[in-house]
Amino acid sequence: MRTIQADNLIAVDVFCANHNVEISFISSLQQIGMIEITTVEKTEFIDADQLRELERFIRLYYEMDINLEGIETITHLLQRISSLQNEIIALQNKLRLYE
Amino acid sequence: MDFVDYYKLLGIPKTATSKDIKNAYRRLARKHHPDLNPNDNNAKKNFQQINEANEILSDPEKRKKYDQYGKDWQHSEEFEKARTSHERTSGSRGSRYSESETEGDFSNFFESMFGGAAGASRGRQAKYRGEDFNAELRLELIDAYKTHKQTLTVNGKNIRITIPAGIENGQTIKIAGHGGSGVNGGPNGDLYIAFSIVNHSKIKRLENNLYTSLDLDLYTAVLGGEITIDTLNGKVKLKVKPETQNGSRVKLKGKGFPVYKNEGHFGDLFITYIIQTPTNLTEKQKALFTELSKS
């Protein structure tokens, strides 16, 4: 995978070729603010930190037939679940004071 | 090796068309896919089965073999042929969600018939990062007090990690690149370690602060004095003010828990005094208390 090592970036076209997805899919995700694309000398790159999320979006879209609006909603709900789980852990830790 | 009814798994009749199979798979995948059920092992297991069923039934050749030999799986010779045949062919599309090797992607039934995950197609020849592994590490509170190294065995590999002082119960740290191997040359996944911190000491922790109670004799509470208390970092001398009330709390600044990844910084230690009333008083002591009560 062609990357700019220093910045940990992956070229969008290389990513799409490797993952066999359309560039328009990546552009759509960017347009709705689900991912960020960095442009360096007219070439578009994805930060490697976004790889995990991006591959999840690909699975939701291509394997489960979930459209972009669905992906956006699911992502929002998963973030809420994660935040609530963290809150539960914090509350459990607080409860330990009284055990 | 139990027989697995893939049709029943997907909730479709044997006469189902490829479109029916696809729809059934997608409907169930939306319910059980690990992406939609993070940290849910049951969903993960269900999805593996659904994926396996789809892997077979969506491929006409595999489906034919399954329909032919499925119920008579004990006939090993036929299955051996099926396996040999499978190894020469490329299969249908399966989920791109890679699973932990140790948990097994496919049932024994699947492996006996089709050669297991190694022989199964993962769809298009795309590069994917490997699966993220999740592990739980149990520490005693005292172990979380100091930065230390620990060796973990994850999927047969030993990994030596540094656990920074101040890690919290329920906190997860990421060890980059120590997850599953990437698919077709993709990068490795990451290892996520969730910490479970057990506390068998009298001292309680909330974030960076520590809380404890201390029995204080009546005389020291009334007249004041100096006491020695045990902390996680050894013994500390503490001055008790005269006329200290039961349930009153004092703060020992900087004697709490280390702040995570902030070396040299500590929370505070809060001590609540529990004043102990003397028992088994002598007649003389009783008289003195009586006299005191009248003063």
Interface residues (C-beta under 8 A of the other chain):
Chain A: M1 N18 H19 N20 A48 L51 R52 E55 R56 I58 R59 L60 Y62 E63 M64 D65 I66 I74 L78 I81 S82 N86 I89 A90 Q92 N93 K94 R96 L97
Chain B: R26 A29 R30 H33 D35 L36 P38 S95 R96 Y97 R124 Q125 A126 K127 Y128 R129 D132 E168 N169 G170 N184 G185 G186 P187 D190 N199 K204 R205 L206 E207 Y211
